[in-house]
């Protein structure tokens, strides 16, 4: 086995990307984090959803299993479209990897958010001091609604393909 794909997905965004990777690399071991068992390949694509600017607690607990591996991090975030913002998330996750794990590449894209998030933003509209911020948040919410899409998945697959060729 040349590649393992392990992912944690709360809303289905990261699961969609992982399934597209598995389709592109059919020989890869692909499992949800809670189902990942047994040895991992030397190369691991680890997928996560963004929780407060980093990966979920479940992913943090899994990171020690990546010792000695070459890592490609991929994830989704409700906010963003800024590569600088995405890079900050990746840096936070990579900083928690074991010392002998090599994070070599990454991919992040926007991901749709749940309806509860929209409702929180709409409630903020009632506060005149927060109205401008709420409109900005709602605009981002709506722009995230179609992501990840096929173009996001294709970009991820291509980036992993180039990584695998190295």
C-alpha positions as CSV (number, residue, x, y, z in Angstrom):
1,X,0.0,0.0,0.0
2,X,1.5,3.3,-1.2
3,X,-1.0,5.7,0.3
4,X,-3.4,6.0,3.2
5,X,-6.3,8.5,3.3
6,X,-7.7,9.1,6.7
7,X,-10.2,11.8,7.4
8,X,-12.5,13.4,10.0
9,X,-15.7,15.0,8.7
10,X,-18.4,16.7,10.6
11,X,-20.6,18.1,7.9
12,X,-19.6,15.8,5.0
13,X,-17.3,18.4,3.3
14,X,-14.1,16.7,4.1
15,X,-15.6,13.2,3.5
16,X,-16.5,14.4,-0.1
17,X,-12.9,15.4,-0.7
18,X,-11.6,12.1,0.8
19,X,-14.0,10.1,-1.4
20,X,-12.8,11.9,-4.5
21,X,-9.2,11.1,-3.5
22,X,-10.1,7.5,-3.0
23,X,-11.7,7.4,-6.5
24,X,-8.5,8.9,-8.0
25,X,-6.2,6.6,-6.1
26,X,-8.2,3.3,-5.9
27,X,-5.3,1.3,-4.4
28,X,-5.2,3.7,-1.4
29,X,-6.5,2.7,2.0
30,X,-9.3,5.2,2.7
31,X,-11.1,5.3,6.1
32,X,-12.9,7.7,8.3
33,X,-10.8,8.5,11.4
34,X,-12.9,6.5,13.8
35,X,-12.6,3.4,11.4
36,X,-8.9,3.7,10.7
37,X,-7.2,0.5,11.9
38,X,-4.0,-1.3,11.2
39,X,-0.8,0.0,9.7
40,X,-0.6,3.2,7.7
41,X,1.2,3.6,4.4
42,X,4.5,5.6,4.4
43,X,2.5,8.5,2.8
44,X,-0.7,9.7,4.5
45,X,-3.3,12.2,3.3
46,X,-5.0,13.4,6.5
47,X,-8.3,15.3,6.1
48,X,-9.9,17.4,8.7
49,X,-12.6,20.0,9.3
50,X,-11.6,23.3,10.9
51,X,-12.6,23.7,14.5
52,X,-11.7,27.0,16.1
53,X,-8.8,27.6,13.7
54,X,-7.3,24.2,13.8
55,X,-8.2,20.5,13.5
56,X,-10.7,18.7,15.6
57,X,-9.8,17.1,18.9
58,X,-10.2,13.6,17.3
59,X,-7.6,14.5,14.7
60,X,-5.3,15.9,17.4
61,X,-5.5,12.6,19.2
62,X,-4.7,10.7,16.0
63,X,-1.6,12.7,15.1
64,X,0.9,10.6,17.1
65,X,0.0,7.7,14.8
66,X,1.7,9.6,12.0
67,X,5.2,9.3,13.4
68,X,7.7,8.6,10.6
69,X,5.2,9.3,7.8
70,X,5.2,11.7,4.9
71,X,2.1,13.8,5.3
72,X,-0.3,15.7,3.0
73,X,-2.8,17.7,5.1
74,X,-6.1,18.6,3.5
75,X,-9.1,20.3,5.0
76,X,-12.2,22.4,4.8
77,X,-13.0,25.7,6.6
78,X,-16.2,27.6,6.6
79,X,-14.3,30.9,6.4
80,X,-11.6,31.7,4.0
81,X,-10.9,31.9,0.4
82,X,-7.7,33.4,1.6
83,X,-4.6,31.2,1.2
84,X,-3.0,33.1,4.0
85,X,-5.8,32.2,6.4
86,X,-5.7,28.5,5.2
87,X,-1.9,28.5,5.7
88,X,-2.4,29.6,9.3
89,X,-4.7,26.7,9.9
90,X,-2.3,24.2,8.3
91,X,0.6,25.6,10.4
92,X,-1.4,25.1,13.6
93,X,-2.1,21.5,12.7
94,X,1.4,20.8,11.4
95,X,2.9,22.1,14.6
96,X,1.2,19.3,16.5
97,X,2.6,16.5,14.3
98,X,5.2,14.2,15.8
99,X,8.8,15.5,15.3
100,X,9.6,12.7,12.8
101,X,6.5,13.2,10.7
102,X,7.2,15.3,7.5
103,X,4.3,17.5,6.5
104,X,5.2,17.9,2.8
105,X,2.1,19.4,1.2
106,X,-1.4,20.7,1.9
107,X,-4.7,21.8,0.5
108,X,-7.5,23.7,2.0
109,X,-10.8,25.0,0.6
110,X,-14.0,26.5,1.8
111,X,-16.7,24.3,3.1
112,X,-20.4,24.8,3.7
113,X,-21.6,25.4,7.2
114,X,-24.6,24.2,9.1
115,X,-27.9,26.0,9.3
116,X,-27.3,26.8,13.0
117,X,-24.4,29.0,11.9
118,X,-26.6,31.0,9.6
119,X,-29.2,31.4,12.3
120,X,-26.5,32.8,14.7
121,X,-25.4,35.3,12.1
122,X,-29.0,36.3,11.3
123,X,-29.6,36.9,15.0
124,X,-26.7,39.3,15.1
125,X,-28.5,41.5,12.6
126,X,-30.7,42.7,15.4
127,X,-27.7,44.4,17.1
128,X,-26.9,47.7,15.4
129,X,-23.3,47.4,16.6
130,X,-22.9,44.0,15.1
131,X,-25.0,44.4,11.9
132,X,-22.1,45.2,9.5
133,X,-20.1,42.2,10.8
134,X,-23.2,40.0,10.6
135,X,-23.8,41.0,6.9
136,X,-20.2,40.1,6.2
137,X,-20.5,36.7,7.9
138,X,-23.8,36.0,6.1
139,X,-22.1,36.8,2.8
140,X,-19.3,34.4,3.6
141,X,-21.9,31.8,4.7
142,X,-23.6,32.0,1.3
143,X,-20.4,31.9,-0.7
144,X,-19.4,28.7,1.3
145,X,-22.7,27.0,0.6
146,X,-21.5,25.4,-2.7
147,X,-18.1,24.2,-1.4
148,X,-16.4,22.0,-1.6
149,X,-17.3,21.5,-5.2
150,X,-16.0,19.4,-8.1
151,X,-13.4,22.1,-8.9
152,X,-12.1,22.0,-5.3
153,X,-11.9,18.2,-5.5
154,X,-10.1,18.2,-8.8
155,X,-7.5,20.7,-7.5
156,X,-6.9,18.5,-4.5
157,X,-6.6,15.3,-6.6
158,X,-4.1,17.1,-8.9
159,X,-2.0,18.4,-6.0
160,X,-1.9,14.9,-4.4
161,X,-1.0,13.4,-7.8
162,X,2.0,15.8,-8.1
163,X,3.0,15.0,-4.5
164,X,2.9,11.3,-5.2
165,X,5.1,11.7,-8.2
166,X,7.9,13.2,-6.1
